[in-house]
Amino acid sequence: FYGIDYFFKLLGNYGLAIIAITICIRLAFFPLANFSFRSMAKMKALQPEMVRLKDLHKEDKMKLQQEMMALYKKEKVNPMSGCLPILVQIPVFFALYKVLFVTIEMRQMPFYGWIQDLSERDPTSLFNLFGLLPYDVPSFLMIGAWPIAMGVSMFIQQKLNPAPTDPMQAKIFMFFPLFLTIILAPFPAGLVIYWTVNNILTMAQQVFIMKRTTVKTAT
């Protein structure tokens, strides 16, 4: 809360303060993200070899697992490293969630446009074209512009990651942004803004690091 309050005094808007805090968090964890995205870039480069191994040992799951582990060890990559940025932001997410619900100062604080209270959900809905159609929608259909922006940013970010080799896992990953959009739609707008901005910053950081890693690998 103290960090958000500091940026609020500096910028005069709690929404901008949340964005500023998000930028600071991304900068603080840049070394960890750098390691994670470098590993992901290597994993993406290994995709053809992983598919070849899967086709070669499709009848022997144990042998496939051994070959995959040998490949990871040889290329010095960790398939779980892509989870690190997500794991890091979970405690931040819950801390901000608590601030938005508990802190009186954050209530009825506007951002810009249609967000008049950062502690309440996005009041717009896709199902009445964000207010263009003259009727109200039930609360369970209120999927606002910010949750949709969050879902789209997550979908694009997902495309930057190595595709899962398992078909079932690939299907789960494909629908995960839609699932999270629906889940987060009732959450406070400030929280969804944080998640959206964090996704955009993560994508920019990921593209920058992975491009550098690809260039170094090629040379």
Rosetta blueprint (number, residue, H / E / L):
1 F L
2 Y H
3 G H
4 I H
5 D H
6 Y H
7 F H
8 F H
9 K H
10 L H
11 L H
12 G L
13 N L
14 Y H
15 G H
16 L H
17 A H
18 I H
19 I H
20 A H
21 I H
22 T H
23 I H
24 C H
25 I H
26 R H
27 L H
28 A H
29 F L
30 F H
31 P H
32 L H
33 A H
34 N H
35 F H
36 S H
37 F H
38 R H
39 S H
40 M H
41 A H
42 K H
43 M H
44 K H
45 A H
46 L L
47 Q H
48 P H
49 E H
50 M H
51 V H
52 R H
53 L H
54 K H
55 D H
56 L H
57 H L
58 K L
59 E L
60 D L
61 K H
62 M H
63 K H
64 L H
65 Q H
66 Q H
67 E H
68 M H
69 M H
70 A H
71 L H
72 Y H
73 K H
74 K H
75 E H
76 K L
77 V L
78 N L
79 P L
80 M L
81 S H
82 G H
83 C H
84 L H
85 P H
86 I H
87 L H
88 V H
89 Q H
90 I H
91 P H
92 V H
93 F H
94 F H
95 A H
96 L H
97 Y H
98 K H
99 V H
100 L H
101 F H
102 V H
103 T L
104 I H
105 E H
106 M H
107 R L
108 Q L
109 M L
110 P L
111 F L
112 Y L
113 G L
114 W L
115 I L
116 Q L
117 D L
118 L L
119 S L
120 E L
121 R L
122 D L
123 P L
124 T L
125 S L
126 L H
127 F H
128 N H
129 L L
130 F L
131 G L
132 L L
133 L L
134 P L
135 Y L
136 D L
137 V L
138 P L
139 S H
140 F H
141 L H
142 M L
143 I L
144 G L
145 A H
146 W H
147 P H
148 I H
149 A H
150 M H
151 G H
152 V H
153 S H
154 M H
155 F H
156 I H
157 Q H
158 Q H
159 K H
160 L H
161 N L
162 P L
163 A L
164 P L
165 T L
166 D L
167 P H
168 M H
169 Q H
170 A H
171 K H
172 I H
173 F H
174 M H
175 F H
176 F H
177 P H
178 L H
179 F H
180 L H
181 T H
182 I H
183 I H
184 L H
185 A L
186 P L
187 F L
188 P L
189 A H
190 G H
191 L H
192 V H
193 I H
194 Y H
195 W H
196 T H
197 V H
198 N H
199 N H
200 I H
201 L H
202 T H
203 M H
204 A H
205 Q H
206 Q H
207 V H
208 F H
209 I H
210 M H
211 K H
212 R H
213 T H
214 T H
215 V H
216 K H
217 T H
218 A H
219 T L
